[in-house]
Amino acid sequence: MNQQVKVISISGSFNANNSQSFRQSITESMDSGTSIVLVDCHNVTFMDSSGLGTLVLTFKALQESGIKMVICSINEQVRMLFELTGMDSKFTIVPSQEEFENLLLSAN
């Protein structure tokens, strides 16, 4: 994958208790010249409002730094959370990492 793309995978129950390592990965990405952060949610089993809040704050911080954030591989529970809060229209969401790579290739 393109070196300007940083893939960050999250897993399990994504909430306030386990979002610290995610935020650390985001900070490292912002310092490394990354232009796109792909958040892979393939192994997320549950996300609560604090997990969603972490994603929203991350999105804003990345946007202010000129970095695009894309989310992929969300399950039905996470999709419903995004839809109920209207975040599905704010985030760029793709079905899988492969689909994301196809979008990158077609953009070039």
C-alpha positions as CSV (number, residue, x, y, z in Angstrom):
1,M,0.0,0.0,0.0
2,N,1.1,3.6,-0.6
3,Q,3.5,4.8,2.1
4,Q,1.4,7.9,2.6
5,V,-1.5,5.8,3.8
6,K,-1.4,4.6,7.4
7,V,-3.7,1.7,8.3
8,I,-4.7,1.6,11.9
9,S,-6.7,-1.5,12.9
10,I,-9.0,-1.4,16.0
11,S,-10.6,-4.5,17.5
12,G,-12.8,-5.8,20.2
13,S,-15.0,-3.4,22.1
14,F,-14.0,0.1,21.1
15,N,-14.7,2.5,24.0
16,A,-13.1,4.9,26.4
17,N,-11.2,2.2,28.1
18,N,-9.2,1.1,25.1
19,S,-9.0,4.2,22.8
20,Q,-5.7,5.4,24.3
21,S,-3.5,3.2,22.0
22,F,-5.6,4.2,19.0
23,R,-5.1,7.9,19.8
24,Q,-1.3,7.2,20.2
25,S,-1.3,5.6,16.7
26,I,-3.1,8.7,15.3
27,T,-0.6,11.0,16.9
28,E,2.3,9.0,15.4
29,S,0.6,9.1,12.0
30,M,0.2,12.9,12.1
31,D,3.9,13.2,12.9
32,S,5.0,10.9,10.1
33,G,3.8,12.7,6.9
34,T,0.8,10.5,6.4
35,S,-1.8,11.9,4.0
36,I,-4.5,9.3,4.6
37,V,-5.4,7.3,7.7
38,L,-7.4,4.2,7.0
39,V,-9.2,3.0,10.2
40,D,-9.9,-0.7,9.8
41,C,-12.8,-1.9,12.0
42,H,-12.8,-5.5,10.7
43,N,-12.3,-6.9,14.2
44,V,-14.5,-4.5,16.1
45,T,-17.2,-6.4,17.9
46,F,-18.9,-3.4,19.6
47,M,-18.5,0.4,19.7
48,D,-20.2,2.7,22.2
49,S,-20.7,6.5,22.1
50,S,-17.3,7.1,23.6
51,G,-15.7,5.1,20.9
52,L,-17.6,7.1,18.3
53,G,-16.6,10.3,20.1
54,T,-12.9,9.2,19.8
55,L,-13.4,8.7,16.0
56,V,-15.1,12.1,15.7
57,L,-12.3,13.9,17.6
58,T,-9.7,12.0,15.5
59,F,-11.5,13.0,12.3
60,K,-11.4,16.7,13.3
61,A,-7.8,16.6,14.4
62,L,-6.7,14.9,11.2
63,Q,-8.8,17.2,9.1
64,E,-7.2,20.3,10.7
65,S,-3.8,18.8,9.9
66,G,-4.7,18.2,6.2
67,I,-5.0,14.4,6.6
68,K,-7.9,12.5,5.3
69,M,-9.6,9.7,7.4
70,V,-11.3,6.8,5.8
71,I,-13.1,4.0,7.8
72,C,-13.4,0.5,6.4
73,S,-14.9,-2.9,7.3
74,I,-17.6,-1.9,9.8
75,N,-20.1,-4.4,11.1
76,E,-23.8,-3.9,11.3
77,Q,-23.9,-2.6,14.9
78,V,-21.3,0.1,14.1
79,R,-23.1,1.0,10.9
80,M,-26.3,1.5,12.9
81,L,-24.5,3.7,15.4
82,F,-23.1,5.8,12.6
83,E,-26.5,6.1,10.9
84,L,-28.4,6.9,14.1
85,T,-26.0,9.7,14.9
86,G,-25.7,11.0,11.3
87,M,-22.0,10.2,11.3
88,D,-22.4,8.0,8.2
89,S,-22.7,11.2,6.2
90,K,-19.6,12.7,7.8
91,F,-17.2,9.8,7.5
92,T,-15.9,8.2,4.3
93,I,-16.8,4.6,4.8
94,V,-15.7,1.8,2.4
95,P,-16.6,-1.9,2.6
96,S,-13.0,-3.3,2.9
97,Q,-9.3,-2.5,2.6
98,E,-9.4,-4.0,-0.9
99,E,-12.1,-1.6,-1.9
100,F,-10.1,1.3,-0.5
101,E,-7.1,0.3,-2.5
102,N,-9.2,0.1,-5.6
103,L,-10.5,3.6,-5.0
104,L,-6.9,4.9,-4.6
105,L,-5.8,3.2,-7.8
106,S,-8.8,4.6,-9.7
107,A,-8.0,8.1,-8.4
108,N,-4.5,8.0,-9.9
